[in-house]
C-alpha cells in the first residue's frame, strides 16, 4: 500500500496520550494561557519573560508575535503580543496564524527520517534520482538534508533553502502522495493541529485536487485563514505593510501554523510518536564533514552546544514578511516556539548562529535554565535604554552573575543594533513630486525574459505591478528615480533624445535589470 497513512508507526499509547494533552491545550482567542499546574517559580519566571519579550518586540519593531513554551511534554504557557493587524488594531493571540517559513523543514525532516527508519529511504541515495538539478551522483540525500551539498558534497555547511526544497520529490516519490497530503495526513489531522493550514493557496488548489479535501476541511481552512496575521517589514524606522508570501508548500517552506499547534508537534516529537529515540538522535547529531569536523547542523536541525547545553533549533525567515524561532533543550525538557509577522524575529540573528546572538533566545535560556545552574536570580537587562547605559548596565550584571557571563545578551544586543542601524542606513527619504510628471511613466514595460511590469497611478500615487502579483507603491528620490518601501527595489525611468520614456532600469542589490516600454 502506498503512502504513510497506514504505515507510519504511531505507537498507539503515545498518540492517545498526546491527543489528551492536545485537547487540554486548546487555547481560546485571548492574550494568553498558563498551565494551572505551573509552579510558583515558573509563574514568576513567565512574568519576567513576558516583560523581556515585550521590550524586545518593541525595540525590534515587531508588530505582532505569538509564543509558546513546552515543559516536560506539556504546554506550560502561550501568549500573544502586539497586533496581528496593525491597521485594524486586531491583537495577536496564541491562535494567530503565521507563515512559518523554514520551520516547515522540521516537519519534512521528520517524514524523511521516518522513511529511513522504515527502510524505505537510504540517506546515501543520490539526489540525481529525484531531480535534474543534480548532474551526477555525488550529492546524496544526506548532503541536502544537512546543508552540505554546496561545493564538494560533505565538505562544509552552507545553508541552502532552495536545495532543501528539492527533497519534496523524495517524499512524493517514496510515498506516492503530494507533500501537502502527507503533511495533512501525518501531522495536521492526527495531532489535531486544527489551527494550521497546508499553505496559503490551499483553497484555490483544492479545486484542482478535490479528492484531497472534503468540504468540512475546506470550511475549517477558510475560517482559520481569517486569523492570518498581516505581514510587515521595517523600513528605516517605519513599519510598512507588505504582501503575503508565495502560496505553495514544499519541504523548505509553506505551512501556516500557530504557536500551540507547533507545541503539539513538539510534544509528539518528544513522545517518539513518529521516530524511535535512536532515529531522532541521529537527526540531532552534528553532521561530520569529510575532514572529520562536527558541523553546526545535523539532519534537518541545527545542533549547537551552548554553555554545556545541547540545543536543537531551527529558524524561519521569510524576508520582509514573517519569521519564527523554535528551540529545544532536550535534557531540560524545555522548548520555546516564537512566531512573528515581520522578519525581525530572526533576520538580525540567524546568519551568525541564533543561539549565540538572539536576544530573545538568550532571555529564555537565562531565565528558565541558567538561573538554576548558578542558584540565584539573574537580573534582566533593560533593553529599552540608550546604548551607553545598556553597556554599563550589562557590565554591572556580569559582576553579579556568579559565573553567568551575559555573553548571549551582549552578542544579541550588538546584532540587534547593527540590524536596526542597517535598516535606517539603507532607507531612502521620499521627496514630493508633482503627480503630473507621472503621466509619461505610465504603461507596460517588458523584461528580457518576457515578464511584463505595469506602472499605474491612483490618487496621485505611483504603483508598480508584475503581472498578477500585488502592486507596490513607488516613492520619489528625484523626478526620475523611485524606490519601494515594501521590497528592496530602486528604479530609474530613462528617456531618449526626444524626451520620450523608452525604458526603466531596475536595481536590486548588485543586479540591474532593463525593461523596455512596450505600451
RODO-2510 file (C-alpha; in nm, 4 decimals, decimal comma):
residues 519
     n   res          X          Y          Z
     1     x     0,0000     0,0000     0,0000
     2     x     0,1389     0,3400    -0,0959
     3     x     0,1955     0,6264     0,1406
     4     x     0,2349     0,6739     0,5116
     5     x    -0,1242     0,6944     0,6224
     6     x    -0,1446     0,3369     0,7441
     7     x     0,2234     0,2584     0,7703
     8     x     0,3819     0,5186     0,9926
     9     x     0,4352     0,3839     1,3468
    10     x     0,2021     0,5878     1,5629
    11     x     0,2855     0,3926     1,8762
    12     x    -0,0775     0,3899     1,9829
    13     x    -0,0388     0,4555     2,3546
    14     x     0,1841     0,7592     2,2971
    15     x    -0,0567     0,9006     2,0429
    16     x    -0,3532     0,8629     2,2762
    17     x    -0,1607     1,0422     2,5491
    18     x    -0,0675     1,3147     2,3032
    19     x    -0,4252     1,3735     2,1935
    20     x    -0,5311     1,4127     2,5560
    21     x    -0,2615     1,6765     2,6056
    22     x    -0,3525     1,8451     2,2767
    23     x    -0,7170     1,8599     2,3740
    24     x    -0,6326     2,0158     2,7087
    25     x    -0,4104     2,2761     2,5471
    26     x    -0,6671     2,4230     2,3089
    27     x    -0,6296     2,7963     2,3587
    28     x    -0,9190     3,0393     2,3159
    29     x    -0,8654     3,3617     2,1262
    30     x    -0,7269     3,5702     2,4115
    31     x    -0,3984     3,7248     2,5167
    32     x    -0,2529     3,4145     2,6803
    33     x    -0,2783     3,0962     2,8821
    34     x    -0,0638     2,9420     3,1556
    35     x    -0,0891     2,5822     3,2727
    36     x    -0,2775     2,5704     3,6035
    37     x    -0,0189     2,3239     3,7312
    38     x     0,2675     2,5696     3,6747
    39     x     0,4898     2,6056     3,9807
    40     x     0,5211     2,9403     4,1628
    41     x     0,8786     2,9675     4,0349
    42     x     0,7675     2,9138     3,6754
    43     x     0,4906     3,1707     3,7159
    44     x     0,7400     3,4336     3,8326
    45     x     0,9750     3,3444     3,5501
    46     x     0,6966     3,3692     3,2939
    47     x     0,6031     3,7184     3,4085
    48     x     0,9652     3,8274     3,3728
    49     x     0,9957     3,6601     3,0334
    50     x     0,6800     3,8339     2,9123
    51     x     0,8288     4,1693     3,0115
    52     x     1,1557     4,0868     2,8324
    53     x     0,9739     3,9717     2,5180
    54     x     0,7589     4,2845     2,5118
    55     x     1,0641     4,5104     2,5445
    56     x     1,2437     4,3269     2,2653
    57     x     0,9367     4,3183     2,0418
    58     x     0,9053     4,6936     2,0814
    59     x     1,2750     4,7544     2,0152
    60     x     1,2772     4,5312     1,7054
    61     x     0,9544     4,6977     1,5867
    62     x     0,7782     4,3600     1,5503
    63     x     0,4064     4,4368     1,5030
    64     x     0,2766     4,1026     1,6329
    65     x     0,4239     3,7944     1,7948
    66     x     0,2918     3,4719     1,9455
    67     x     0,4855     3,2401     2,1746
    68     x     0,4593     2,9036     2,3475
    69     x     0,6720     2,7121     2,5973
    70     x     0,6537     2,3365     2,6370
    71     x     0,7865     2,1840     2,9589
    72     x     0,8042     1,8108     3,0236
    73     x     0,5771     1,7401     2,7255
    74     x     0,3018     1,9763     2,8403
    75     x     0,2065     2,3196     2,7169
    76     x     0,3264     2,5409     3,0016
    77     x     0,2416     2,8814     2,8557
    78     x     0,1299     3,0586     2,5430
    79     x     0,0691     3,4256     2,4732
    80     x     0,0201     3,6856     2,2016
    81     x     0,1993     4,0206     2,1889
    82     x     0,1183     4,3281     1,9841
    83     x    -0,1046     4,3217     1,6771
    84     x    -0,1782     4,0675     1,4068
    85     x    -0,3235     4,3540     1,2015
    86     x    -0,1888     4,6993     1,2856
    87     x    -0,4319     4,8937     1,0683
    88     x    -0,7418     4,7232     1,2095
    89     x    -0,5948     4,7052     1,5635
    90     x    -0,6513     4,3277     1,5797
    91     x    -0,4383     4,1880     1,8641
    92     x    -0,2047     3,8951     1,8210
    93     x    -0,3225     3,5957     2,0245
    94     x    -0,1874     3,2443     2,0755
    95     x    -0,4170     3,1317     1,7920
    96     x    -0,2978     3,3899     1,5406
    97     x    -0,1970     3,2218     1,2157
    98     x     0,1516     3,2828     1,0719
    99     x     0,3512     3,1731     0,7721
   100     x     0,6188     2,9665     0,9477
   101     x     0,8684     2,9708     0,6592
   102     x     1,1634     2,7346     0,7175
   103     x     1,0126     2,5841     1,0326
   104     x     0,8304     2,3673     0,7771
   105     x     1,1648     2,1890     0,7397
   106     x     1,1233     2,0287     1,0829
   107     x     0,8093     1,8509     0,9588
   108     x     0,9759     1,7431     0,6350
   109     x     1,2787     1,6127     0,8244
   110     x     1,0527     1,4014     1,0445
   111     x     0,8926     1,2456     0,7343
   112     x     1,2285     1,1729     0,5738
   113     x     1,3767     1,0200     0,8881
   114     x     1,0677     0,8055     0,9293
   115     x     1,1163     0,6754     0,5766
   116     x     1,4744     0,5913     0,6770
   117     x     1,3526     0,4148     0,9914
   118     x     1,1019     0,2119     0,7878
   119     x     1,3741     0,1059     0,5447
   120     x     1,2135     0,2932     0,2550
   121     x     1,4889     0,5532     0,2123
   122     x     1,8670     0,5330     0,2223
   123     x     2,0339     0,8639     0,3075
   124     x     2,3170     0,7664     0,0726
   125     x     2,0854     0,7596    -0,2282
   126     x     2,1931     1,0127    -0,4923
   127     x     1,9702     1,3159    -0,5378
   128     x     2,0003     1,2729    -0,9152
   129     x     1,7307     1,0045    -0,8829
   130     x     1,4837     1,2726    -0,7801
   131     x     1,5889     1,5959    -0,9510
   132     x     1,7503     1,7029    -1,2765
   133     x     1,9247     1,9792    -1,0791
   134     x     2,1930     1,7217    -0,9974
   135     x     2,4061     1,6192    -1,2959
   136     x     2,5872     1,3293    -1,1280
   137     x     2,5544     1,1000    -0,8260
   138     x     2,7941     1,2871    -0,5969
   139     x     2,5243     1,4702    -0,3978
   140     x     2,3392     1,2338    -0,1663
   141     x     2,0119     1,2839     0,0202
   142     x     2,2105     1,3270     0,3431
   143     x     2,4045     1,6182     0,1931
   144     x     2,0907     1,8161     0,1109
   145     x     1,9328     1,7278     0,4457
   146     x     2,2444     1,8516     0,6287
   147     x     2,3054     2,1558     0,4023
   148     x     2,6448     2,0234     0,2962
   149     x     2,5697     1,9855    -0,0769
   150     x     2,7391     2,3095    -0,1857
   151     x     3,0908     2,2900    -0,3270
   152     x     3,2334     1,9433    -0,2723
   153     x     2,9490     1,7447    -0,1101
   154     x     3,0108     1,6841     0,2594
   155     x     3,2969     1,9314     0,2954
   156     x     3,1241     2,2167     0,4779
   157     x     2,7919     2,3563     0,5972
   158     x     2,6187     2,6167     0,3829
   159     x     2,2502     2,6740     0,4415
   160     x     2,0528     2,6383     0,1178
   161     x     1,6743     2,6506     0,1429
   162     x     1,6261     2,6196    -0,2337
   163     x     1,8129     2,2905    -0,2434
   164     x     1,6268     2,1649     0,0620
   165     x     1,3032     2,2180    -0,1333
   166     x     1,4230     1,9524    -0,3804
   167     x     1,3654     1,6928    -0,1082
   168     x     0,9945     1,7353    -0,1812
   169     x     1,0380     1,4993    -0,4755
   170     x     1,1985     1,2383    -0,2484
   171     x     0,8971     1,2307    -0,0176
   172     x     0,6451     1,2334    -0,3000
   173     x     0,8160     0,9511    -0,4876
   174     x     0,8561     0,7347    -0,1766
   175     x     0,5001     0,7866    -0,0505
   176     x     0,3089     0,8186    -0,3762
   177     x     0,1370     1,1289    -0,2366
   178     x     0,1796     1,5033    -0,2639
   179     x     0,3785     1,6649     0,0134
   180     x     0,0695     1,8669     0,1068
   181     x    -0,1277     1,5436     0,1509
   182     x     0,1498     1,3847     0,3576
   183     x     0,1586     1,6895     0,5838
   184     x    -0,2183     1,6745     0,6326
   185     x    -0,2435     1,3005     0,6958
   186     x     0,0709     1,2610     0,9046
   187     x     0,0613     1,5738     1,1199
   188     x    -0,2337     1,8112     1,0918
   189     x    -0,5113     1,5556     1,1326
   190     x    -0,3721     1,3041     1,3865
   191     x    -0,2186     1,5773     1,6060
   192     x    -0,5374     1,7846     1,5980
   193     x    -0,3490     2,0800     1,4518
   194     x    -0,6805     2,2400     1,3653
   195     x    -0,5327     2,5902     1,3670
   196     x    -0,2913     2,5110     1,0824
   197     x    -0,3329     2,5318     0,7057
   198     x    -0,1210     2,3420     0,4493
   199     x    -0,0229     2,6577     0,2523
   200     x    -0,1875     2,9905     0,1860
   201     x    -0,3233     2,8798    -0,1517
   202     x    -0,4986     2,5683    -0,0210
   203     x    -0,8459     2,6960    -0,1132
   204     x    -0,7532     2,7666    -0,4745
   205     x    -0,5558     2,4431    -0,5203
   206     x    -0,8435     2,2400    -0,3774
   207     x    -1,0469     2,2944    -0,6924
   208     x    -0,7757     2,1153    -0,8906
   209     x    -0,7466     1,8319    -0,6343
   210     x    -1,0993     1,7834    -0,4937
   211     x    -1,0181     1,4291    -0,3798
   212     x    -0,7705     1,5614    -0,1230
   213     x    -1,0021     1,7976     0,0622
   214     x    -1,3536     1,7442     0,1899
   215     x    -1,5993     2,0288     0,2393
   216     x    -1,5647     2,0251     0,6180
   217     x    -1,1881     2,0556     0,5943
   218     x    -1,2056     2,3390     0,3447
   219     x    -1,4600     2,5222     0,5595
   220     x    -1,2216     2,4934     0,8540
   221     x    -0,9299     2,6205     0,6476
   222     x    -1,1364     2,9183     0,5340
   223     x    -1,2274     3,0093     0,8915
   224     x    -0,8686     2,9601     1,0028
   225     x    -0,7339     3,1864     0,7286
   226     x    -0,9427     3,4665     0,8778
   227     x    -0,6870     3,4644     1,1659
   228     x    -0,3920     3,5002     0,9266
   229     x    -0,1645     3,7791     1,0514
   230     x    -0,0884     4,0649     0,8169
   231     x     0,2815     4,0832     0,7122
   232     x     0,5062     4,3841     0,7755
   233     x     0,8657     4,4996     0,7317
   234     x     1,0768     4,7633     0,8977
   235     x     1,1802     5,0358     0,6517
   236     x     1,4067     5,2798     0,8284
   237     x     1,2019     5,3480     1,1406
   238     x     0,8702     5,2916     0,9643
   239     x     0,6614     4,9747     0,9885
   240     x     0,5368     4,9065     0,6344
   241     x     0,2510     4,6731     0,5400
   242     x     0,3824     4,4229     0,2825
   243     x     0,2265     4,1286     0,0956
   244     x     0,1716     3,7629     0,1756
   245     x     0,4392     3,5073     0,0711
   246     x     0,4068     3,2698    -0,2205
   247     x     0,1232     3,0253    -0,1834
   248     x     0,2808     2,6845    -0,2400
   249     x     0,4243     2,4315     0,0021
   250     x     0,7415     2,2253    -0,0139
   251     x     0,9862     2,0597     0,2202
   252     x     1,1518     2,4022     0,2597
   253     x     0,8565     2,6256     0,3494
   254     x     0,4865     2,6907     0,3080
   255     x     0,2987     2,5733     0,6174
   256     x     0,0780     2,8212     0,8037
   257     x     0,0519     2,7450     1,1748
   258     x     0,0130     2,8715     1,5311
   259     x     0,2306     2,8535     1,8415
   260     x     0,0028     2,5994     2,0203
   261     x    -0,0123     2,3784     1,7096
   262     x     0,3663     2,3724     1,6846
   263     x     0,3701     2,2821     2,0533
   264     x     0,1654     1,9744     1,9603
   265     x     0,4354     1,8740     1,7151
   266     x     0,6994     1,9316     1,9824
   267     x     0,5165     1,7038     2,2260
   268     x     0,4789     1,4354     1,9596
   269     x     0,8498     1,4509     1,8819
   270     x     0,9446     1,4039     2,2476
   271     x     0,6934     1,1218     2,2925
   272     x     0,8538     0,9477     1,9916
   273     x     0,5221     0,9279     1,8125
   274     x     0,6983     0,9373     1,4763
   275     x     1,0570     0,8314     1,5349
   276     x     1,2323     0,5942     1,7689
   277     x     1,4760     0,7631     2,0053
   278     x     1,7792     0,6345     1,8177
   279     x     1,6453     0,7708     1,4876
   280     x     1,5704     1,1098     1,6448
   281     x     1,9175     1,1141     1,8000
   282     x     2,0649     1,0502     1,4556
   283     x     1,8897     1,3596     1,3263
   284     x     2,0044     1,5593     1,6297
   285     x     2,3728     1,4668     1,5981
   286     x     2,6082     1,7178     1,4330
   287     x     2,6858     1,6127     1,0765
   288     x     3,0524     1,5229     1,0371
   289     x     3,2339     1,6772     0,7397
   290     x     3,4614     1,4835     0,5071
   291     x     3,7557     1,6022     0,7158
   292     x     3,6003     1,4682     1,0380
   293     x     3,4855     1,8058     1,1725
   294     x     3,1449     1,8208     1,3504
   295     x     2,9264     2,0894     1,1928
   296     x     2,6551     2,3178     1,3369
   297     x     2,3787     2,1231     1,1656
   298     x     2,2567     1,7668     1,1947
   299     x     1,9996     1,6104     0,9636
   300     x     1,7336     1,8786     0,9179
   301     x     1,8029     2,0529     1,2515
   302     x     2,0673     2,2905     1,3838
   303     x     2,2601     2,1320     1,6699
   304     x     2,4677     2,3502     1,8985
   305     x     2,6367     2,3213     2,2356
   306     x     2,5743     2,6376     2,4343
   307     x     2,7374     2,6679     2,7764
   308     x     2,7320     2,2903     2,8131
   309     x     2,3722     2,2505     2,6911
   310     x     2,2849     2,0591     2,3779
   311     x     2,0347     2,2794     2,1963
   312     x     1,8306     2,1738     1,8947
   313     x     1,6815     2,4544     1,6927
   314     x     1,5617     2,5989     1,3669
   315     x     1,4633     2,9403     1,2416
   316     x     1,2014     3,0627     0,9983
   317     x     1,2812     3,3698     0,7930
   318     x     1,0651     3,4944     0,5099
   319     x     1,2303     3,8287     0,4260
   320     x     1,0109     4,1337     0,4845
   321     x     0,7090     3,9245     0,5873
   322     x     0,7277     3,6552     0,8593
   323     x     0,9767     3,4856     1,0910
   324     x     0,9941     3,2193     1,3592
   325     x     1,2207     3,0541     1,6155
   326     x     1,1964     2,7011     1,7541
   327     x     1,4493     2,5858     2,0138
   328     x     1,4606     2,2646     2,2165
   329     x     1,6767     2,1835     2,5172
   330     x     1,6141     1,8072     2,5470
   331     x     1,7968     1,7429     2,8734
   332     x     1,5837     2,0103     3,0451
   333     x     1,2581     1,9068     2,8788
   334     x     1,2051     2,2631     2,7567
   335     x     1,1058     2,4059     2,4199
   336     x     1,0348     2,7614     2,3038
   337     x     0,8317     2,8484     1,9951
   338     x     0,8033     3,2034     1,8613
   339     x     0,6213     3,3330     1,5525
   340     x     0,6083     3,6902     1,4206
   341     x     0,4502     3,8875     1,1372
   342     x     0,7757     4,0536     1,0317
   343     x     1,1223     3,9138     0,9652
   344     x     1,2673     4,0937     1,2689
   345     x     1,2429     3,7866     1,4918
   346     x     1,5213     3,6121     1,3025
   347     x     1,6690     3,8445     1,0352
   348     x     1,9139     4,0186     1,2758
   349     x     2,0411     3,6916     1,4203
   350     x     2,0130     3,3740     1,2168
   351     x     2,3123     3,4248     0,9884
   352     x     2,5501     3,4399     1,2851
   353     x     2,4067     3,1490     1,4830
   354     x     2,0795     3,2152     1,6585
   355     x     2,1788     3,0664     1,9926
   356     x     2,4753     3,2954     2,0408
   357     x     2,3232     3,6117     1,9002
   358     x     1,9450     3,6122     1,9540
   359     x     1,8408     3,8377     2,2394
   360     x     1,5085     3,6554     2,2680
   361     x     1,6661     3,3109     2,2937
   362     x     1,9270     3,4436     2,5396
   363     x     1,6499     3,5800     2,7626
   364     x     1,4641     3,2473     2,7615
   365     x     1,7716     3,0398     2,8419
   366     x     1,8871     3,2783     3,1152
   367     x     1,5553     3,2845     3,2990
   368     x     1,4487     2,9220     3,2592
   369     x     1,7790     2,7322     3,2624
   370     x     2,0878     2,9208     3,3701
   371     x     1,9326     3,0613     3,6875
   372     x     1,9009     2,7037     3,8125
   373     x     2,2650     2,6388     3,7288
   374     x     2,4004     2,9395     3,9212
   375     x     2,1474     2,9039     4,2021
   376     x     2,0118     3,2587     4,2092
   377     x     1,8099     3,5071     4,0033
   378     x     1,9968     3,6553     3,7093
   379     x     1,8778     4,0114     3,6693
   380     x     1,7025     4,1024     3,3459
   381     x     1,8608     4,3724     3,1294
   382     x     1,6608     4,6815     3,0460
   383     x     1,6697     4,6641     2,6676
   384     x     1,4818     4,9931     2,6206
   385     x     1,7606     5,2343     2,7081
   386     x     2,0472     5,4141     2,5377
   387     x     2,3416     5,2109     2,4125
   388     x     2,5801     5,3717     2,6574
   389     x     2,3538     5,2996     2,9535
   390     x     2,2929     4,9427     2,8345
   391     x     2,6652     4,8663     2,8075
   392     x     2,7261     4,9931     3,1620
   393     x     2,4248     4,8024     3,2915
   394     x     2,5467     4,4788     3,1335
   395     x     2,8878     4,5179     3,2967
   396     x     2,7132     4,5533     3,6331
   397     x     2,5015     4,2440     3,5692
   398     x     2,8060     4,0391     3,4695
   399     x     2,9694     4,1150     3,8057
   400     x     2,6572     3,9874     3,9822
   401     x     2,6182     3,6863     3,7521
   402     x     2,8067     3,4377     3,9647
   403     x     2,9592     3,2687     3,6628
   404     x     2,6928     3,3655     3,4128
   405     x     2,8627     3,5911     3,1559
   406     x     2,5665     3,7521     2,9761
   407     x     2,7627     3,6895     2,6540
   408     x     2,4465     3,5844     2,4701
   409     x     2,2767     3,9077     2,5669
   410     x     2,5870     4,1049     2,4676
   411     x     2,6186     3,9384     2,1257
   412     x     2,2445     3,9650     2,0700
   413     x     2,2368     4,3329     2,1537
   414     x     2,5209     4,4050     1,9110
   415     x     2,3497     4,2070     1,6330
   416     x     2,0156     4,3742     1,7013
   417     x     2,1597     4,7266     1,6999
   418     x     2,3546     4,6572     1,3818
   419     x     2,0403     4,5350     1,2078
   420     x     1,8414     4,8383     1,3201
   421     x     2,1224     5,0684     1,2053
   422     x     2,1333     4,8933     0,8671
   423     x     1,7566     4,9359     0,8311
   424     x     1,7979     5,3104     0,8804
   425     x     2,1104     5,3403     0,6661
   426     x     1,9542     5,1717     0,3637
   427     x     1,6275     5,3637     0,3785
   428     x     1,5697     5,6423     0,1279
   429     x     1,3929     5,9677     0,2005
   430     x     1,0967     6,0384    -0,0248
   431     x     1,0523     6,3800    -0,1830
   432     x     0,7383     6,5414    -0,3178
   433     x     0,6988     6,5333    -0,6943
   434     x     0,4186     6,6857    -0,8981
   435     x     0,1942     6,3901    -0,9934
   436     x     0,1523     6,5437    -1,3394
   437     x     0,5063     6,4278    -1,4196
   438     x     0,3984     6,0668    -1,3640
   439     x     0,1951     6,0577    -1,6843
   440     x     0,4973     5,9886    -1,9029
   441     x     0,5892     5,6871    -1,6890
   442     x     0,2545     5,5068    -1,7070
   443     x     0,2301     5,1941    -1,9200
   444     x     0,3803     4,8477    -1,9616
   445     x     0,7479     4,7523    -1,9606
   446     x     0,8891     4,4171    -2,0686
   447     x     1,1957     4,2474    -1,9217
   448     x     1,4290     4,0406    -2,1388
   449     x     1,2767     3,7181    -2,0002
   450     x     0,9305     3,8225    -2,1165
   451     x     0,7834     3,9341    -1,7837
   452     x     0,5677     4,2425    -1,8073
   453     x     0,5696     4,5219    -1,5484
   454     x     0,2895     4,7750    -1,5303
   455     x     0,3260     5,1287    -1,3955
   456     x    -0,0031     5,2880    -1,2937
   457     x    -0,1258     5,5860    -1,0959
   458     x    -0,4093     5,6137    -0,8455
   459     x    -0,4936     5,9158    -0,6332
   460     x    -0,1718     6,0878    -0,7319
   461     x     0,0385     5,7869    -0,6190
   462     x     0,2580     5,5762    -0,8469
   463     x     0,2455     5,1945    -0,8412
   464     x     0,4393     4,9060    -0,9978
   465     x     0,2929     4,5615    -1,0610
   466     x     0,4463     4,2479    -1,2104
   467     x     0,1676     4,0669    -1,3966
   468     x    -0,0701     3,9071    -1,1425
   469     x     0,1371     3,9933    -0,8347
   470     x     0,0396     4,2546    -0,5786
   471     x     0,1364     4,6076    -0,6699
   472     x     0,3947     4,8077    -0,4769
   473     x     0,3890     5,1816    -0,4273
   474     x     0,6789     5,3824    -0,5668
   475     x     0,8222     5,6816    -0,3816
   476     x     1,0317     5,9513    -0,5478
   477     x     1,4001     6,0092    -0,4784
   478     x     1,4050     6,2530    -0,7691
   479     x     1,1849     6,3274    -1,0679
   480     x     1,3131     6,0145    -1,2498
   481     x     1,4357     5,7831    -0,9717
   482     x     1,1990     5,5937    -0,7411
   483     x     1,2099     5,3324    -0,4654
   484     x     0,9767     5,0932    -0,2833
   485     x     0,9335     5,0614     0,0904
   486     x     0,7700     4,7174     0,0602
   487     x     1,0700     4,5492    -0,1054
   488     x     1,4322     4,6473    -0,1600
   489     x     1,3964     4,7963    -0,5050
   490     x     1,5030     5,1108    -0,6885
   491     x     1,4296     5,2093    -1,0448
   492     x     1,5015     5,4886    -1,2887
   493     x     1,2958     5,5953    -1,5880
   494     x     1,5103     5,6558    -1,8969
   495     x     1,4220     5,8998    -2,1775
   496     x     1,5580     5,9144    -2,5315
   497     x     1,6969     6,2240    -2,7023
   498     x     1,3434     6,3401    -2,7778
   499     x     1,2438     6,3237    -2,4104
   500     x     1,0238     6,0158    -2,4541
   501     x     1,0345     5,7494    -2,1829
   502     x     1,1651     5,4330    -2,3502
   503     x     1,2647     5,2031    -2,0638
   504     x     1,3282     5,1703    -1,6940
   505     x     1,6300     5,0367    -1,5120
   506     x     1,5605     4,8319    -1,2001
   507     x     1,8216     4,7994    -0,9267
   508     x     1,8123     4,5213    -0,6674
   509     x     2,1326     4,4679    -0,4752
   510     x     2,4152     4,4385    -0,7293
   511     x     2,1771     4,3416    -1,0094
   512     x     2,0456     4,5792    -1,2775
   513     x     1,7527     4,4808    -1,4980
   514     x     1,6331     4,6702    -1,8025
   515     x     1,2662     4,6748    -1,9016
   516     x     1,1679     4,8344    -2,2326
   517     x     0,8441     5,0292    -2,2559
   518     x     0,6112     4,8377    -2,4892
   519     x     0,2780     5,0080    -2,4298
***
